[in-house]
Amino acid sequence: QLVESGGGLVQPGGSLRLSCTASTSSFNSYVMSWYRQAPGKERELVVGITRGGARTGYADSVKGRFTFTRDNAKNTVYLQMNNLSPEDTAVYFCNAFRGSGQDYWGQGTQVTVSS
């Protein structure tokens, strides 16, 4: 089970930090990612992080503004989002993956960027 938190309403240029906590004893065996889905659009990959947290891969649209980290001791990943724009408005989903049939999603958290 993945539980996300930290979404909300923020003004353009503002910041939010999303968290996703997993209920598993093998959290460090999962590749973790954040996806987002804006109204009327397909779900898109925002960022992924390797099992140990050493490497991340960001979508071009968020590079330099978003930072993804993981704390394996707390079974939690964090997405720090800075300099937000209205184009970042979406439902953000946490994903845990470690192979076929082991692909889990959180319930989603709404991020709205508006003045």
C-alpha positions as CSV (number, residue, x, y, z in Angstrom):
1,Q,0.0,0.0,0.0
2,L,1.2,3.5,-0.9
3,V,-0.1,6.5,0.9
4,E,0.6,10.0,-0.6
5,S,0.3,13.3,1.1
6,G,1.4,16.9,0.7
7,G,-0.8,18.1,-2.2
8,G,-2.8,21.3,-2.1
9,L,-3.3,24.7,-3.6
10,V,-0.3,26.9,-4.2
11,Q,0.3,30.1,-6.1
12,P,2.6,30.3,-9.1
13,G,6.2,30.3,-8.1
14,G,5.4,28.5,-4.8
15,S,6.6,25.2,-3.5
16,L,5.1,22.0,-2.2
17,R,6.6,18.7,-0.9
18,L,4.8,15.5,-1.7
19,S,5.4,12.3,0.4
20,C,4.7,8.7,-0.3
21,T,5.0,6.1,2.3
22,A,4.9,2.4,1.5
23,S,3.7,-0.5,3.7
24,T,6.2,-3.1,2.9
25,S,9.2,-4.7,4.5
26,S,11.2,-4.7,1.2
27,F,10.9,-1.0,0.3
28,N,14.5,-0.8,-0.9
29,S,13.8,-3.4,-3.6
30,Y,11.4,-1.2,-5.4
31,V,12.1,1.4,-8.0
32,M,10.0,4.4,-7.1
33,S,8.4,7.0,-9.3
34,W,6.0,9.9,-9.4
35,Y,3.5,10.3,-12.3
36,R,1.0,13.0,-12.8
37,Q,-2.2,13.3,-14.8
38,A,-3.7,16.6,-15.7
39,P,-7.4,16.9,-16.7
40,G,-8.0,15.6,-20.2
41,K,-4.4,14.3,-20.5
42,E,-2.7,11.0,-20.2
43,R,-0.7,10.0,-17.1
44,E,2.9,11.0,-17.5
45,L,6.1,10.1,-15.8
46,V,7.6,12.9,-13.8
47,V,10.6,11.3,-12.1
48,G,12.0,8.0,-11.1
49,I,14.6,6.9,-8.6
50,T,16.7,3.8,-8.3
51,R,16.4,1.4,-5.4
52,G,19.3,2.8,-3.5
53,G,18.5,6.4,-4.4
54,A,21.7,7.1,-6.2
55,R,20.2,7.9,-9.6
56,T,17.1,9.9,-10.6
57,G,15.6,10.6,-14.0
58,Y,13.4,13.7,-14.5
59,A,11.0,14.7,-17.2
60,D,12.4,17.7,-19.1
61,S,9.4,19.8,-17.9
62,V,10.5,19.6,-14.2
63,K,14.3,19.4,-14.4
64,G,15.8,22.0,-12.2
65,R,12.6,22.6,-10.3
66,F,11.7,19.2,-8.8
67,T,13.9,17.1,-6.5
68,F,13.1,13.5,-5.8
69,T,14.6,11.7,-2.8
70,R,14.0,8.5,-0.9
71,D,14.6,7.5,2.7
72,N,14.6,3.7,2.8
73,A,14.8,3.6,6.6
74,K,11.3,5.3,6.6
75,N,9.9,3.6,3.6
76,T,9.2,7.0,2.2
77,V,10.0,9.0,-0.9
78,Y,9.7,12.8,-1.2
79,L,9.1,15.1,-4.2
80,Q,10.1,18.6,-3.5
81,M,8.5,20.9,-6.1
82,N,9.7,24.4,-6.5
83,N,8.8,27.3,-8.8
84,L,5.5,25.7,-9.6
85,S,3.5,26.9,-12.5
86,P,-0.1,26.3,-13.6
87,E,1.1,23.7,-16.0
88,D,2.1,21.5,-13.0
89,T,-1.5,21.3,-11.9
90,A,-2.4,17.6,-11.9
91,V,-3.1,14.6,-9.7
92,Y,0.2,13.2,-8.7
93,F,0.6,9.4,-8.2
94,C,3.3,7.5,-6.5
95,N,4.4,4.2,-8.0
96,A,6.4,1.3,-6.7
97,F,7.8,-1.2,-9.2
98,R,10.0,-4.3,-9.0
99,G,9.0,-6.5,-11.9
100,S,6.1,-8.1,-13.6
101,G,3.1,-8.3,-11.4
102,Q,4.6,-6.1,-8.7
103,D,3.6,-2.6,-9.8
104,Y,1.7,-0.6,-7.2
105,W,0.0,2.8,-7.2
106,G,-1.0,5.3,-4.6
107,Q,-4.5,6.9,-4.6
108,G,-3.2,10.2,-5.9
109,T,-2.9,13.6,-4.4
110,Q,-4.1,16.8,-6.1
111,V,-1.7,19.6,-6.8
112,T,-3.3,22.9,-8.0
113,V,-1.2,25.9,-9.0
114,S,-3.3,29.0,-9.3
115,S,-3.4,32.6,-8.3
